[in-house]
């Protein structure tokens, strides 16, 4: 439980802003284990200074909110890196951006939870099991061209053990491997919503995702999972990855049991989103939730009702039973499979049809309604399609 603090500020003509009130508010978030004695000060034209004691070295993040009750969400507005434990540490945030325009403004200070400034990716073991893929209730009356709200043919699937990445691939992780960051929500365009490198990479198509998987595999001495005729993954440049439909890349094949990184199959994605063998009860009955880890979207997902029209730093919502974050919301996640209607036949380690027109993409996003983030809801997109709502996470068959 972490204390948060309230500033009330009003706009005066032009850029002049005056502090009217600064007081500690009784918090529903408790006390950070490593940060204490937090003090806030405000000065014109717009600067917030935080003074605090820190009991352990690390990066410290300042979070901002205008609503801690009705539509509660916290946005990181500044990260103070490499802080050494001590007392009376002073850091300052320039609040001249629109994030602190007027009214009651809440802040909280925490050690940064996400080590997202390298290519290191934490993989979570998912024990295999048998579950029902799909769901009878989708709560969708308006299926779109990029997906379907009607699930028929939901059926029994048995999966072997596999691993899933704890978070969606971040901008920092993508850039460390590919040498570039294609995301829309970067600091250059969202200056007051930092640090963007901890947000999921987006604006990547399916081809970009499998290229990342193979290049990361090679970097770590693993066997690449994917083969595309004529492609040397070690020398492949980001600019050579197709951004329009490509028949050669569409014939990519997968060695499911190579030890390299890959996209999850659709069945693996849904099984992991439901919590794996931790969550094998009926849909809607805990611990098998509508969303990945909860029956309440706001607990686990960034969606149109709470996202502030942007992506968010990974690992800020609750994880599911496996310790996986953001499988509902934030960005949708590419899967391996070509899209096709479900059949009623039981299946073991299914990988989808051998050909198709669209690839499966799962999980909802910051721009979609909450019900579209349900664990059984299906989408599909052209493999060359990019957008600020689409990213991916990793799977692998063995460590």
ZALUMDO-241320 format. One record per residue (C-alpha): residue in three letters; chain; x, y, z. Coordinates in steps of 0.05 Angstrom, whole numbers, plus 5000, padded with zeros to 4 digits. Layout:
BEGIN
+-----+-------+------+------+------+
| res | chain |   px |   py |   pz |
+-----+-------+------+------+------+
| Ala |     A |    X |    Y |    Z |
...
+-----+-------+------+------+------+
***
This chain:
BEGIN
+-----+-------+------+------+------+
| res | chain |   px |   py |   pz |
+-----+-------+------+------+------+
| Unk |     A | 5000 | 5000 | 5000 |
| Unk |     A | 5030 | 5066 | 4977 |
| Unk |     A | 5017 | 5136 | 5001 |
| Unk |     A | 4999 | 5186 | 4948 |
| Unk |     A | 4999 | 5262 | 4952 |
| Unk |     A | 4952 | 5315 | 4925 |
| Unk |     A | 4969 | 5382 | 4894 |
| Unk |     A | 4914 | 5430 | 4874 |
| Unk |     A | 4936 | 5478 | 4819 |
| Unk |     A | 4899 | 5529 | 4777 |
| Unk |     A | 4916 | 5560 | 4710 |
| Unk |     A | 4926 | 5636 | 4711 |
| Unk |     A | 4935 | 5675 | 4646 |
| Unk |     A | 4984 | 5642 | 4597 |
| Unk |     A | 5035 | 5597 | 4631 |
| Unk |     A | 5029 | 5623 | 4702 |
| Unk |     A | 5006 | 5569 | 4750 |
| Unk |     A | 4999 | 5577 | 4825 |
| Unk |     A | 5000 | 5525 | 4879 |
| Unk |     A | 4937 | 5530 | 4922 |
| Unk |     A | 4944 | 5468 | 4966 |
| Unk |     A | 4994 | 5414 | 4980 |
| Unk |     A | 4973 | 5361 | 5031 |
| Unk |     A | 4982 | 5288 | 5045 |
| Unk |     A | 4919 | 5249 | 5029 |
| Unk |     A | 4898 | 5186 | 5066 |
| Unk |     A | 4916 | 5132 | 5017 |
| Unk |     A | 4887 | 5067 | 4993 |
| Unk |     A | 4954 | 5048 | 4964 |
| Unk |     A | 4998 | 5041 | 5027 |
| Unk |     A | 5071 | 5055 | 5038 |
| Unk |     A | 5128 | 5038 | 4990 |
| Unk |     A | 5176 | 4991 | 5025 |
| Unk |     A | 5238 | 5031 | 5005 |
| Unk |     A | 5213 | 5104 | 5002 |
| Unk |     A | 5194 | 5146 | 5062 |
| Unk |     A | 5188 | 5218 | 5086 |
| Unk |     A | 5163 | 5243 | 5019 |
| Unk |     A | 5153 | 5318 | 5012 |
| Unk |     A | 5126 | 5356 | 4952 |
| Unk |     A | 5137 | 5428 | 4932 |
| Unk |     A | 5113 | 5468 | 4872 |
| Unk |     A | 5143 | 5529 | 4838 |
| Unk |     A | 5126 | 5572 | 4778 |
| Unk |     A | 5121 | 5568 | 4719 |
| Unk |     A | 5111 | 5493 | 4729 |
| Unk |     A | 5159 | 5451 | 4770 |
| Unk |     A | 5145 | 5396 | 4821 |
| Unk |     A | 5202 | 5379 | 4869 |
| Unk |     A | 5200 | 5315 | 4910 |
| Unk |     A | 5245 | 5304 | 4970 |
| Unk |     A | 5248 | 5234 | 5000 |
| Unk |     A | 5288 | 5182 | 5037 |
| Unk |     A | 5309 | 5119 | 5000 |
| Unk |     A | 5331 | 5055 | 5037 |
| Unk |     A | 5356 | 5016 | 4975 |
| Unk |     A | 5392 | 5037 | 4912 |
| Unk |     A | 5351 | 5038 | 4848 |
| Unk |     A | 5310 | 5077 | 4798 |
| Unk |     A | 5253 | 5118 | 4826 |
| Unk |     A | 5189 | 5134 | 4787 |
| Unk |     A | 5141 | 5192 | 4798 |
| Unk |     A | 5069 | 5175 | 4781 |
| Unk |     A | 5013 | 5223 | 4766 |
| Unk |     A | 4936 | 5217 | 4767 |
| Unk |     A | 4877 | 5263 | 4764 |
| Unk |     A | 4828 | 5211 | 4790 |
| Unk |     A | 4842 | 5158 | 4843 |
| Unk |     A | 4770 | 5135 | 4852 |
| Unk |     A | 4722 | 5134 | 4792 |
| Unk |     A | 4771 | 5120 | 4735 |
| Unk |     A | 4836 | 5107 | 4772 |
| Unk |     A | 4900 | 5101 | 4734 |
| Unk |     A | 4970 | 5123 | 4748 |
| Unk |     A | 5018 | 5147 | 4694 |
| Unk |     A | 5093 | 5151 | 4703 |
| Unk |     A | 5114 | 5223 | 4687 |
| Unk |     A | 5187 | 5219 | 4707 |
| Unk |     A | 5240 | 5168 | 4724 |
| Unk |     A | 5300 | 5187 | 4766 |
| Unk |     A | 5353 | 5135 | 4750 |
| Unk |     A | 5411 | 5108 | 4790 |
| Unk |     A | 5391 | 5137 | 4858 |
| Unk |     A | 5435 | 5118 | 4917 |
| Unk |     A | 5402 | 5101 | 4983 |
| Unk |     A | 5402 | 5160 | 5031 |
| Unk |     A | 5361 | 5216 | 5062 |
| Unk |     A | 5335 | 5282 | 5034 |
| Unk |     A | 5342 | 5261 | 4961 |
| Unk |     A | 5316 | 5316 | 4916 |
| Unk |     A | 5288 | 5306 | 4846 |
| Unk |     A | 5248 | 5354 | 4801 |
| Unk |     A | 5196 | 5344 | 4747 |
| Unk |     A | 5181 | 5397 | 4695 |
| Unk |     A | 5105 | 5396 | 4693 |
| Unk |     A | 5096 | 5446 | 4637 |
| Unk |     A | 5065 | 5393 | 4592 |
| Unk |     A | 4989 | 5385 | 4592 |
| Unk |     A | 4992 | 5328 | 4643 |
| Unk |     A | 4986 | 5378 | 4701 |
| Unk |     A | 4941 | 5430 | 4672 |
| Unk |     A | 4893 | 5446 | 4728 |
| Unk |     A | 4853 | 5421 | 4787 |
| Unk |     A | 4871 | 5367 | 4838 |
| Unk |     A | 4933 | 5329 | 4817 |
| Unk |     A | 4955 | 5266 | 4854 |
| Unk |     A | 5026 | 5240 | 4857 |
| Unk |     A | 5060 | 5178 | 4885 |
| Unk |     A | 5133 | 5158 | 4886 |
| Unk |     A | 5157 | 5086 | 4878 |
| Unk |     A | 5219 | 5048 | 4860 |
| Unk |     A | 5213 | 5030 | 4786 |
| Unk |     A | 5185 | 4960 | 4780 |
| Unk |     A | 5207 | 4945 | 4710 |
| Unk |     A | 5279 | 4930 | 4689 |
| Unk |     A | 5262 | 4946 | 4617 |
| Unk |     A | 5325 | 4981 | 4592 |
| Unk |     A | 5358 | 4919 | 4562 |
| Unk |     A | 5342 | 4859 | 4519 |
| Unk |     A | 5335 | 4814 | 4580 |
| Unk |     A | 5267 | 4781 | 4578 |
| Unk |     A | 5238 | 4742 | 4636 |
| Unk |     A | 5205 | 4676 | 4614 |
| Unk |     A | 5152 | 4643 | 4658 |
| Unk |     A | 5144 | 4567 | 4658 |
| Unk |     A | 5074 | 4544 | 4638 |
| Unk |     A | 5059 | 4472 | 4656 |
| Unk |     A | 5018 | 4437 | 4602 |
| Unk |     A | 4947 | 4413 | 4611 |
| Unk |     A | 4879 | 4405 | 4578 |
| Unk |     A | 4828 | 4461 | 4574 |
| Unk |     A | 4770 | 4486 | 4533 |
| Unk |     A | 4793 | 4534 | 4479 |
| Unk |     A | 4744 | 4590 | 4466 |
| Unk |     A | 4683 | 4614 | 4504 |
| Unk |     A | 4608 | 4612 | 4494 |
| Unk |     A | 4596 | 4683 | 4518 |
| Unk |     A | 4631 | 4740 | 4483 |
| Unk |     A | 4585 | 4800 | 4499 |
| Unk |     A | 4596 | 4830 | 4430 |
| Unk |     A | 4541 | 4856 | 4386 |
| Unk |     A | 4587 | 4891 | 4337 |
| Unk |     A | 4641 | 4846 | 4308 |
| Unk |     A | 4691 | 4886 | 4267 |
| Unk |     A | 4728 | 4872 | 4202 |
| Unk |     A | 4791 | 4858 | 4243 |
| Unk |     A | 4761 | 4804 | 4286 |
| Unk |     A | 4699 | 4767 | 4307 |
| Unk |     A | 4657 | 4770 | 4370 |
| Unk |     A | 4623 | 4703 | 4358 |
| Unk |     A | 4659 | 4640 | 4381 |
| Unk |     A | 4632 | 4573 | 4356 |
| Unk |     A | 4665 | 4505 | 4359 |
| Unk |     A | 4701 | 4517 | 4425 |
| Unk |     A | 4735 | 4451 | 4441 |
| Unk |     A | 4783 | 4412 | 4484 |
| Unk |     A | 4857 | 4425 | 4473 |
| Unk |     A | 4917 | 4391 | 4506 |
| Unk |     A | 4983 | 4428 | 4509 |
| Unk |     A | 5054 | 4408 | 4527 |
| Unk |     A | 5097 | 4449 | 4575 |
| Unk |     A | 5122 | 4516 | 4547 |
| Unk |     A | 5148 | 4584 | 4569 |
| Unk |     A | 5115 | 4652 | 4560 |
| Unk |     A | 5147 | 4720 | 4570 |
| Unk |     A | 5126 | 4756 | 4633 |
| Unk |     A | 5109 | 4820 | 4595 |
| Unk |     A | 5097 | 4844 | 4525 |
| Unk |     A | 5162 | 4859 | 4489 |
| Unk |     A | 5181 | 4931 | 4508 |
| Unk |     A | 5207 | 4986 | 4464 |
| Unk |     A | 5275 | 4980 | 4497 |
| Unk |     A | 5278 | 4905 | 4485 |
| Unk |     A | 5257 | 4912 | 4413 |
| Unk |     A | 5308 | 4967 | 4399 |
| Unk |     A | 5364 | 4928 | 4432 |
| Unk |     A | 5353 | 4871 | 4383 |
| Unk |     A | 5329 | 4906 | 4320 |
| Unk |     A | 5367 | 4972 | 4325 |
| Unk |     A | 5305 | 5015 | 4319 |
| Unk |     A | 5241 | 5033 | 4355 |
| Unk |     A | 5181 | 5037 | 4309 |
| Unk |     A | 5130 | 5054 | 4364 |
| Unk |     A | 5081 | 5111 | 4360 |
| Unk |     A | 5081 | 5124 | 4435 |
| Unk |     A | 5152 | 5147 | 4444 |
| Unk |     A | 5179 | 5203 | 4487 |
| Unk |     A | 5188 | 5247 | 4425 |
| Unk |     A | 5113 | 5248 | 4416 |
| Unk |     A | 5090 | 5238 | 4488 |
| Unk |     A | 5143 | 5278 | 4526 |
| Unk |     A | 5104 | 5282 | 4591 |
| Unk |     A | 5089 | 5208 | 4591 |
| Unk |     A | 5158 | 5179 | 4604 |
| Unk |     A | 5193 | 5132 | 4603 |
| Unk |     A | 5168 | 5106 | 4536 |
| Unk |     A | 5222 | 5052 | 4534 |
| Unk |     A | 5183 | 5014 | 4588 |
| Unk |     A | 5120 | 5013 | 4545 |
| Unk |     A | 5105 | 4955 | 4498 |
| Unk |     A | 5132 | 4961 | 4428 |
| Unk |     A | 5076 | 4973 | 4378 |
| Unk |     A | 5068 | 4992 | 4305 |
| Unk |     A | 5098 | 4924 | 4288 |
| Unk |     A | 5068 | 4874 | 4240 |
| Unk |     A | 5071 | 4798 | 4243 |
| Unk |     A | 5134 | 4797 | 4199 |
| Unk |     A | 5169 | 4845 | 4247 |
| Unk |     A | 5150 | 4800 | 4305 |
| Unk |     A | 5178 | 4735 | 4277 |
| Unk |     A | 5242 | 4771 | 4254 |
| Unk |     A | 5252 | 4795 | 4326 |
| Unk |     A | 5243 | 4724 | 4352 |
| Unk |     A | 5296 | 4695 | 4305 |
| Unk |     A | 5346 | 4751 | 4315 |
| Unk |     A | 5340 | 4747 | 4391 |
| Unk |     A | 5348 | 4672 | 4387 |
| Unk |     A | 5413 | 4680 | 4348 |
| Unk |     A | 5438 | 4733 | 4397 |
| Unk |     A | 5430 | 4684 | 4454 |
| Unk |     A | 5458 | 4623 | 4418 |
| Unk |     A | 5391 | 4589 | 4410 |
| Unk |     A | 5364 | 4553 | 4349 |
| Unk |     A | 5317 | 4599 | 4309 |
| Unk |     A | 5245 | 4573 | 4304 |
| Unk |     A | 5225 | 4605 | 4238 |
| Unk |     A | 5248 | 4593 | 4167 |
| Unk |     A | 5233 | 4640 | 4108 |
| Unk |     A | 5263 | 4621 | 4042 |
| Unk |     A | 5322 | 4665 | 4024 |
| Unk |     A | 5326 | 4703 | 4090 |
| Unk |     A | 5392 | 4707 | 4129 |
| Unk |     A | 5367 | 4727 | 4198 |
| Unk |     A | 5435 | 4746 | 4223 |
| Unk |     A | 5444 | 4800 | 4171 |
| Unk |     A | 5370 | 4819 | 4161 |
| Unk |     A | 5360 | 4894 | 4168 |
| Unk |     A | 5297 | 4922 | 4198 |
| Unk |     A | 5284 | 4962 | 4135 |
| Unk |     A | 5283 | 4897 | 4095 |
| Unk |     A | 5224 | 4869 | 4133 |
| Unk |     A | 5161 | 4874 | 4090 |
| Unk |     A | 5108 | 4926 | 4106 |
| Unk |     A | 5061 | 4903 | 4052 |
| Unk |     A | 5034 | 4834 | 4037 |
| Unk |     A | 5092 | 4787 | 4020 |
| Unk |     A | 5080 | 4717 | 3991 |
| Unk |     A | 5150 | 4693 | 4010 |
| Unk |     A | 5144 | 4712 | 4084 |
| Unk |     A | 5073 | 4684 | 4085 |
| Unk |     A | 5103 | 4615 | 4072 |
| Unk |     A | 5144 | 4618 | 4136 |
| Unk |     A | 5150 | 4551 | 4171 |
| Unk |     A | 5160 | 4538 | 4245 |
| Unk |     A | 5199 | 4486 | 4284 |
| Unk |     A | 5155 | 4484 | 4346 |
| Unk |     A | 5207 | 4446 | 4386 |
| Unk |     A | 5269 | 4487 | 4370 |
| Unk |     A | 5295 | 4521 | 4433 |
| Unk |     A | 5292 | 4592 | 4404 |
| Unk |     A | 5241 | 4646 | 4416 |
| Unk |     A | 5175 | 4647 | 4378 |
| Unk |     A | 5105 | 4675 | 4380 |
| Unk |     A | 5055 | 4633 | 4421 |
| Unk |     A | 5004 | 4592 | 4384 |
| Unk |     A | 4933 | 4616 | 4393 |
| Unk |     A | 4919 | 4557 | 4440 |
| Unk |     A | 4981 | 4571 | 4482 |
| Unk |     A | 4962 | 4645 | 4486 |
| Unk |     A | 4892 | 4632 | 4512 |
| Unk |     A | 4915 | 4577 | 4560 |
| Unk |     A | 4968 | 4623 | 4589 |
| Unk |     A | 4920 | 4682 | 4592 |
| Unk |     A | 4871 | 4640 | 4631 |
| Unk |     A | 4926 | 4622 | 4681 |
| Unk |     A | 4946 | 4554 | 4653 |
| Unk |     A | 4931 | 4495 | 4698 |
| Unk |     A | 4919 | 4544 | 4755 |
| Unk |     A | 4852 | 4561 | 4722 |
| Unk |     A | 4815 | 4501 | 4696 |
| Unk |     A | 4746 | 4515 | 4725 |
| Unk |     A | 4685 | 4540 | 4686 |
| Unk |     A | 4689 | 4607 | 4650 |
| Unk |     A | 4671 | 4664 | 4696 |
| Unk |     A | 4682 | 4624 | 4760 |
| Unk |     A | 4746 | 4644 | 4797 |
| Unk |     A | 4802 | 4629 | 4786 |
| Unk |     A | 4785 | 4624 | 4712 |
| Unk |     A | 4768 | 4696 | 4698 |
| Unk |     A | 4736 | 4734 | 4639 |
| Unk |     A | 4799 | 4776 | 4635 |
| Unk |     A | 4870 | 4752 | 4646 |
| Unk |     A | 4872 | 4749 | 4722 |
| Unk |     A | 4806 | 4781 | 4742 |
| Unk |     A | 4732 | 4789 | 4726 |
| Unk |     A | 4742 | 4864 | 4732 |
| Unk |     A | 4778 | 4894 | 4672 |
| Unk |     A | 4807 | 4953 | 4710 |
| Unk |     A | 4847 | 4906 | 4755 |
| Unk |     A | 4888 | 4877 | 4699 |
| Unk |     A | 4878 | 4915 | 4634 |
| Unk |     A | 4891 | 4982 | 4600 |
| Unk |     A | 4831 | 4993 | 4554 |
| Unk |     A | 4793 | 5052 | 4525 |
| Unk |     A | 4758 | 5068 | 4591 |
| Unk |     A | 4822 | 5078 | 4632 |
| Unk |     A | 4882 | 5084 | 4585 |
| Unk |     A | 4881 | 5159 | 4572 |
| Unk |     A | 4886 | 5142 | 4498 |
| Unk |     A | 4956 | 5113 | 4500 |
| Unk |     A | 4997 | 5052 | 4518 |
| Unk |     A | 5025 | 5044 | 4589 |
| Unk |     A | 5088 | 5018 | 4622 |
| Unk |     A | 5085 | 4942 | 4628 |
| Unk |     A | 5073 | 4909 | 4696 |
| Unk |     A | 5032 | 4965 | 4726 |
| Unk |     A | 4968 | 4924 | 4730 |
| Unk |     A | 4957 | 4859 | 4769 |
| Unk |     A | 4987 | 4795 | 4739 |
| Unk |     A | 4946 | 4732 | 4727 |
| Unk |     A | 4955 | 4667 | 4764 |
| Unk |     A | 5019 | 4650 | 4725 |
| Unk |     A | 5051 | 4718 | 4739 |
| Unk |     A | 5039 | 4743 | 4668 |
| Unk |     A | 5023 | 4817 | 4659 |
| Unk |     A | 4980 | 4855 | 4609 |
| Unk |     A | 4952 | 4795 | 4572 |
| Unk |     A | 4887 | 4834 | 4572 |
| Unk |     A | 4894 | 4903 | 4543 |
| Unk |     A | 4953 | 4951 | 4532 |
| Unk |     A | 4969 | 4924 | 4462 |
| Unk |     A | 4941 | 4865 | 4424 |
| Unk |     A | 4990 | 4808 | 4414 |
| Unk |     A | 5007 | 4771 | 4350 |
| Unk |     A | 5002 | 4695 | 4351 |
| Unk |     A | 5032 | 4645 | 4302 |
| Unk |     A | 4967 | 4616 | 4274 |
| Unk |     A | 4932 | 4632 | 4210 |
| Unk |     A | 4860 | 4650 | 4228 |
| Unk |     A | 4805 | 4599 | 4216 |
| Unk |     A | 4739 | 4582 | 4249 |
| Unk |     A | 4745 | 4533 | 4307 |
| Unk |     A | 4725 | 4461 | 4297 |
| Unk |     A | 4693 | 4416 | 4350 |
| Unk |     A | 4748 | 4364 | 4348 |
| Unk |     A | 4796 | 4357 | 4407 |
| Unk |     A | 4867 | 4376 | 4390 |
| Unk |     A | 4938 | 4367 | 4417 |
| Unk |     A | 4988 | 4424 | 4410 |
| Unk |     A | 4950 | 4455 | 4352 |
| Unk |     A | 4986 | 4506 | 4308 |
| Unk |     A | 4928 | 4527 | 4263 |
| Unk |     A | 4918 | 4517 | 4188 |
| Unk |     A | 4978 | 4514 | 4141 |
| Unk |     A | 4954 | 4573 | 4099 |
| Unk |     A | 4907 | 4632 | 4105 |
| Unk |     A | 4896 | 4705 | 4094 |
| Unk |     A | 4899 | 4732 | 4165 |
| Unk |     A | 4941 | 4718 | 4227 |
| Unk |     A | 4910 | 4712 | 4296 |
| Unk |     A | 4920 | 4771 | 4343 |
| Unk |     A | 4895 | 4769 | 4415 |
| Unk |     A | 4884 | 4807 | 4479 |
| Unk |     A | 4850 | 4875 | 4469 |
| Unk |     A | 4886 | 4942 | 4471 |
| Unk |     A | 4888 | 5011 | 4500 |
| Unk |     A | 4839 | 5036 | 4447 |
| Unk |     A | 4787 | 4981 | 4451 |
| Unk |     A | 4728 | 4970 | 4498 |
| Unk |     A | 4739 | 4925 | 4558 |
| Unk |     A | 4700 | 4865 | 4533 |
| Unk |     A | 4747 | 4860 | 4474 |
| Unk |     A | 4803 | 4843 | 4523 |
| Unk |     A | 4769 | 4779 | 4547 |
| Unk |     A | 4813 | 4718 | 4545 |
| Unk |     A | 4769 | 4681 | 4494 |
| Unk |     A | 4758 | 4739 | 4446 |
| Unk |     A | 4789 | 4728 | 4377 |
| Unk |     A | 4817 | 4778 | 4328 |
| Unk |     A | 4853 | 4771 | 4261 |
| Unk |     A | 4893 | 4818 | 4218 |
| Unk |     A | 4934 | 4818 | 4154 |
| Unk |     A | 5005 | 4798 | 4173 |
| Unk |     A | 5031 | 4863 | 4143 |
| Unk |     A | 4984 | 4907 | 4185 |
| Unk |     A | 5016 | 4955 | 4234 |
| Unk |     A | 4985 | 5000 | 4286 |
| Unk |     A | 4994 | 5032 | 4354 |
| Unk |     A | 4950 | 4979 | 4385 |
| Unk |     A | 4989 | 4918 | 4363 |
| Unk |     A | 5051 | 4887 | 4394 |
| Unk |     A | 5071 | 4817 | 4417 |
| Unk |     A | 5101 | 4774 | 4471 |
| Unk |     A | 5147 | 4714 | 4466 |
| Unk |     A | 5140 | 4639 | 4477 |
| Unk |     A | 5189 | 4582 | 4473 |
| Unk |     A | 5184 | 4507 | 4480 |
| Unk |     A | 5244 | 4498 | 4526 |
| Unk |     A | 5295 | 4540 | 4563 |
+-----+-------+------+------+------+
***
